[in-house]
């Protein structure tokens, strides 16, 4: 009963902030038009066709992947669900415009994948969503646990599975501040597939039961043939120059890296070094371009490169394209993973390892703590202290061919040894789906 009143208060707060949330969508839509699209879906309203249904197949397996990283991680699972359950359509939901764009890029050609934004977490809006789609099963990716969504799933008898689940110590402490709400939500989850033993233990502390360690789905993500070809073509355009990729950089990090590059440019022992910067968020492409120009570095933009050869005087290539991260890894010699120079928690380093690139990572990796430490222990990754140290280590490795090749080989082996999470996760979901027959 106490949890019920807490959830009512939580819902009341949501209703108060929805006008602000809609204003924020409109504001973000200045740089990312996707935030101004499908707004009714975020409020629980959906278009109807003449026959009164939105899509011809009413039997959905619902997979919620909030943004880009979760959507990419969901790719092998969605593909396996499509293959093993031909009677079902996948309903793929997101919260961010970039997540939806990634889903469109991955599954846009499939008639059996339907996309939507998830409504804001009020009981009324989520209830409309569930009545509209009537999903057979809800599959939440990683950490997306919303109290009203899970309560409404229980009301409409939709089993909930939390897969590829991770929970950092920081997130656990934050969750315990709202323990009544989060414990009720955790009790409403039918099964959990955790990435690591530590994640499983923290999730159990938050109240989750039926927790199985299934591993990390991101190890099962592989580059498409198209991305491999794009990577090879991009490397050909770059030529024989040594290439340092700074992938998924976040606000504040590019300034640190560029300042150190300018400071160290004359001292760098690597002749003709090309720096590729790929910001994590596309709305920051122009901002980072202006930053590069302000540092008086000659720049090219990937979006304007076409099929032209990269001029040798270009110091920085701005990766202002979506869905090409595997291609950037393929075109580089060393990859630094952003979100880790500042206390932002880091980003996924698995893709770089899988492509066989030596990986550099900053000091702040609390969102990916286990996999980062595993990669370091495997000899695939080196932790650096700051932007200057990152450039120093990269310079050293670019001159040490054998060490660099050994790190890359260790990365490939590390990624290969940890595959199989998709099959283990599907076995977990199969038990739920079989109970619904």
MOCORHU-V355281 format. One record per residue. D_CENTER is the distance of its C-alpha to the mean C-alpha in Angstrom with 1 decimal. Layout:
{{D_CENTER} {D_CENTER}}
//
This chain:
{{36.2} {34.9} {31.2} {32.4} {33.7} {30.7} {28.5} {31.1} {30.8} {27.0} {27.4} {30.1} {27.8} {25.2} {28.1} {29.1} {25.9} {25.0} {27.2} {25.4} {22.0} {23.4} {24.8} {21.5} {20.0} {23.1} {22.8} {19.2} {20.4} {22.7} {20.0} {17.6} {19.9} {17.4} {17.7} {21.4} {21.0} {21.3} {22.2} {24.6} {21.8} {20.5} {24.0} {24.5} {26.5} {26.2} {28.5} {31.2} {32.9} {36.6} {36.5} {34.7} {31.4} {28.3} {27.5} {30.0} {28.4} {28.4} {26.9} {23.1} {20.6} {18.0} {14.3} {12.3} {8.5} {8.2} {5.8} {4.1} {0.9} {4.2} {6.2} {6.2} {6.9} {9.3} {11.1} {13.7} {14.4} {15.0} {17.2} {19.1} {19.7} {21.0} {23.3} {24.6} {25.1} {26.6} {28.2} {25.0} {22.7} {19.0} {18.1} {14.5} {13.8} {11.4} {12.0} {10.9} {12.6} {9.9} {8.0} {11.6} {12.3} {9.7} {11.3} {14.6} {14.1} {13.4} {15.9} {18.1} {21.1} {21.1} {23.7} {22.4} {18.9} {19.3} {16.8} {17.3} {16.2} {16.7} {19.8} {20.2} {21.1} {24.8} {26.8} {28.5} {25.5} {23.6} {26.9} {27.4} {24.0} {25.0} {28.5} {27.4} {25.1} {26.7} {23.8} {25.1} {22.1} {19.0} {16.0} {13.5} {10.1} {9.7} {11.5} {12.4} {16.2} {18.4} {22.1} {23.7} {21.3} {22.2} {25.8} {26.1} {24.7} {27.5} {29.9} {29.2} {29.0} {25.4} {24.2} {20.8} {18.7} {15.8} {14.0} {11.7} {12.9} {12.8} {14.9} {15.9} {19.5} {18.8} {17.0} {20.0} {22.5} {21.0} {21.1} {24.6} {25.7} {25.3} {26.4} {28.5} {25.7} {23.0} {25.5} {26.6} {23.1} {22.5} {25.9} {24.9} {22.2} {24.0} {22.0} {19.1} {17.4} {16.4} {14.7} {17.7} {21.2} {20.4} {17.6} {20.2} {22.9} {21.1} {20.2} {23.8} {25.0} {23.3} {25.2} {23.2} {25.4} {25.2} {22.5} {22.0} {20.1} {18.3} {16.1} {12.5} {11.4} {9.3} {12.9} {13.9} {11.8} {14.4} {15.0} {17.2} {20.7} {20.3} {17.6} {19.9} {22.8} {21.1} {20.4} {24.0} {25.3} {23.5} {24.9} {28.3} {28.2} {27.5} {30.3} {31.2} {29.9} {27.7} {24.1} {21.8} {18.2} {16.4} {12.7} {10.1} {13.1} {13.5} {16.7} {19.7} {18.5} {19.7} {23.1} {23.5} {22.8} {25.0} {27.7} {27.9} {27.9} {30.8} {32.6} {32.3} {32.7} {36.4} {36.0} {33.2} {34.8} {32.4} {34.1} {32.3} {28.8} {26.1} {23.1} {20.0} {17.7} {14.4} {13.3} {9.7} {11.1} {13.6} {16.1} {16.9} {18.0} {21.6} {21.6} {20.6} {23.2} {25.8} {25.0} {25.6} {28.8} {29.9} {29.8} {32.2} {30.0} {30.4} {27.2} {26.1} {23.2} {21.5} {22.0} {25.7} {26.2} {27.1} {28.9} {30.8} {31.2} {29.6} {32.5} {33.3} {33.7} {30.0} {28.4} {24.8} {22.7} {20.2} {17.2} {17.1} {15.7} {12.7} {11.3} {13.5} {11.6} {13.4} {16.5} {16.3} {16.1} {19.0} {21.0} {20.8} {22.9} {20.8} {17.2} {16.6} {13.0} {12.8} {12.3} {14.9} {18.2} {18.2} {17.6} {14.0} {12.8} {11.2} {8.1} {7.6} {11.0} {11.5} {11.3} {13.9} {16.0} {16.0} {17.4} {20.0} {19.4} {20.5} {17.9} {18.7} {17.0} {18.3} {19.8} {17.1} {14.6} {15.2} {11.6} {11.6} {15.4} {16.5} {14.6} {15.6} {19.1} {19.3} {18.4} {21.0} {23.5} {23.1} {24.1} {20.9} {19.8} {21.9} {21.2} {22.7} {24.1} {23.6} {23.3} {26.9} {26.5} {23.4} {25.6} {28.5} {26.7} {25.2} {28.8} {30.2} {27.9} {28.5} {32.2} {31.8} {31.2} {31.8} {29.6} {26.7} {27.3} {27.6} {24.2} {22.6} {24.5} {23.5} {19.8} {20.3} {22.4} {19.9} {17.2} {19.9} {21.4} {18.3} {17.7} {18.9} {16.5} {16.3} {20.1} {20.4} {18.0} {19.9} {23.2} {22.2} {21.5} {24.7} {26.8} {25.7} {26.2} {29.5} {30.7} {30.3} {32.5}}
//
